Amino acid sequence: MKINVEQCVALLKQNDNILILTHAHPDGDTLGCGFALCRALMKIGKICAVENCDEIPKKYDYLYDDIVKIKFKPDYVVAVDVATTNLLGDLDGQYHIDLCIDHHSTNTEYADNTLLEDRPAACEIMFDVVNALGTEIDNKIADCLYTGLTTDTGCFRYASTTANTYAVAAKLIECGADNGRINRIMFETKSKTYARLERLALDSMRFYENERVAIITITQEMYKLTGSNEQETEAIAPLTRQIEGVEIGITIREKADGTCKASVRTFESVNAAELAKLFGGGGHAQAAACRFDCDVKEARERLVEKCGELLK
Amino acid sequence: MKINVEQCVALLKQNDNILILTHAHPDGDTLGCGFALCRALMKIGKICAVENCDEIPKKYDYLYDDIVKIKFKPDYVVAVDVATTNLLGDLDGQYHIDLCIDHHSTNTEYADNTLLEDRPAACEIMFDVVNALGTEIDNKIADCLYTGLTTDTGCFRYASTTANTYAVAAKLIECGADNGRINRIMFETKSKTYARLERLALDSMRFYENERVAIITITQEMYKLTGSNEQETEAIAPLTRQIEGVEIGITIREKADGTCKASVRTFESVNAAELAKLFGGGGHAQAAACRFDCDVKEARERLVEKCGELLK
């Protein structure tokens, strides 16, 4: 059932041992949501924890390094920023999901109750939830929520960013969010291994359809050469779309098992989710993803063909 | 004399033929300020124009392409975002400057009256001025002011960005600022020639002093290979500092006459201006520049030596 912020808060208040699930390959928005909610619920006396199937990248340490993790039997399970249960990775099927708080239009409403709003970041919804819970937003909660806002909007750059996103950011900074430090960590720091991978990725960029399509290919071999890994490839996807004249930017990543995954980035002229759907994937209008059971080369050929049709 | 927003607005209202001067090598903040003020003054019946000594880069066309430029004899001259008169370039000395609206702490108070406030962008002050003028902020004025905010804060990324900057951005978007389009033009569009140059520049990056120093070298040969030019190299300098562990990032550019110029970027641990001063240059604490009468290789050696001493 779809619910609103007030109903969501009423449900949270009714329960005492709350487990929060974030999505696999966790990013700033799912983690920011998870730890902001966890902190807010702990403030009103709940027992609470955040669980994730993957290791959390080190750069997100500040979101939770002061939270003491406790073991407990959850009586209520909440998924945040998780559009479909398979995005829970290894946690998929381990819990009955009571509540979902999400901003993806592709959300499958797998939870008993779903708070779904069209916002550029799930943390923008979580800001309303935390406020409605009546919890004071301290600097730690502000850091969590600001992290989600800034990472999911490319530092407030994407067209999806609204007046409300900026207004929420203003309030979070007033509450003590360390915006300068967070943006430096998220947008101004490249590990040496990532910097090497980025160079190889840029070298691999090829253009199709009169240079309206740009495709980057990342192979397992590249991880070996650079010491980088799949987790570090997140920042690569937006690079394809930055080239003048490119309308569809695609990054294809080879997985360890030889299959691959494609991240699609577009501008207004093309719907990224529509392209991804043709291959069983999904996402947003300008950022989507899909998987392939074939090698990188075949995936590229199949994508180029569909891009050609879409651009006609 | 230093004045406040109300005094500034009173002075503007007293005059009818107002000329606005922006700084040489115009950027989004000086142009955004200039055209926002020009539009607001025209709305209250003033004759008004913006003047600049340099050609305005094409990407700023939308700031003024609907303004009909008229010739008139100014009775009041306003400089916006101009810290010292020599930054007016060829316009320096041609006018008596009645009023200056600026955000640089280094402002020399060369105008009869100066509205000086410590804000990340001059456009944040201009937002207050336009409001105090009582002019409605239409979508065109909003575009101008938003452009200054976003360009001078690196798209709201720098630590100097305050809660108020975000709050003003929220209001400007409510007034119709096309934030998605503006940020796309300013931050998401790389020309193909620049993209090629960037790849070669990243390939040229070398590390020194236990990888605490990173140096990029850009040669005349690279411009030939990529079709790029010196104007496009501005965005390269910040790339050096983005690598994890790098404390001093330097970009050395070879000039057509065989001499070269170095841009220095640092974090808090090292003063960039101090390093540049050793070679007769100067600048800010974290961004400075200097020139060399030698070739790129010798410049690099001399810089590496001094970096070693500074890092001790």
Chai-1 contact restraints between the chains, C-beta under 6 A:
chainA,res_idxA,chainB,res_idxB,connection_type,confidence,min_distance_angstrom,max_distance_angstrom,comment,restraint_id
A,C155,B,C155,contact,1.0,0.0,6.0,A-B,restraint_1
A,C155,B,R157,contact,1.0,0.0,6.0,A-B,restraint_2
A,F156,B,F156,contact,1.0,0.0,6.0,A-B,restraint_3
A,R157,B,C155,contact,1.0,0.0,6.0,A-B,restraint_4
A,R157,B,N183,contact,1.0,0.0,6.0,A-B,restraint_5
A,R157,B,F187,contact,1.0,0.0,6.0,A-B,restraint_6
A,A159,B,G180,contact,1.0,0.0,6.0,A-B,restraint_7
A,A163,B,A170,contact,1.0,0.0,6.0,A-B,restraint_8
A,A163,B,I173,contact,1.0,0.0,6.0,A-B,restraint_9
A,A163,B,E174,contact,1.0,0.0,6.0,A-B,restraint_10
A,Y166,B,Y166,contact,1.0,0.0,6.0,A-B,restraint_11
A,Y166,B,A169,contact,1.0,0.0,6.0,A-B,restraint_12
A,Y166,B,A170,contact,1.0,0.0,6.0,A-B,restraint_13
A,A167,B,A170,contact,1.0,0.0,6.0,A-B,restraint_14
A,A169,B,Y166,contact,1.0,0.0,6.0,A-B,restraint_15
A,A170,B,A163,contact,1.0,0.0,6.0,A-B,restraint_16
A,A170,B,Y166,contact,1.0,0.0,6.0,A-B,restraint_17
A,A170,B,A167,contact,1.0,0.0,6.0,A-B,restraint_18
A,I173,B,A163,contact,1.0,0.0,6.0,A-B,restraint_19
A,E174,B,A163,contact,1.0,0.0,6.0,A-B,restraint_20
A,G180,B,A159,contact,1.0,0.0,6.0,A-B,restraint_21
A,N183,B,R157,contact,1.0,0.0,6.0,A-B,restraint_22
A,F187,B,R157,contact,1.0,0.0,6.0,A-B,restraint_23
A,E188,B,Q242,contact,1.0,0.0,6.0,A-B,restraint_24
A,T189,B,E244,contact,1.0,0.0,6.0,A-B,restraint_25
A,K190,B,Q242,contact,1.0,0.0,6.0,A-B,restraint_26
A,K190,B,I243,contact,1.0,0.0,6.0,A-B,restraint_27
A,S191,B,E244,contact,1.0,0.0,6.0,A-B,restraint_28
A,A195,B,I243,contact,1.0,0.0,6.0,A-B,restraint_29
A,R199,B,L202,contact,1.0,0.0,6.0,A-B,restraint_30
A,L202,B,R199,contact,1.0,0.0,6.0,A-B,restraint_31
A,Q242,B,E188,contact,1.0,0.0,6.0,A-B,restraint_32
A,Q242,B,K190,contact,1.0,0.0,6.0,A-B,restraint_33
A,I243,B,K190,contact,1.0,0.0,6.0,A-B,restraint_34
A,I243,B,A195,contact,1.0,0.0,6.0,A-B,restraint_35
A,E244,B,T189,contact,1.0,0.0,6.0,A-B,restraint_36
A,E244,B,S191,contact,1.0,0.0,6.0,A-B,restraint_37
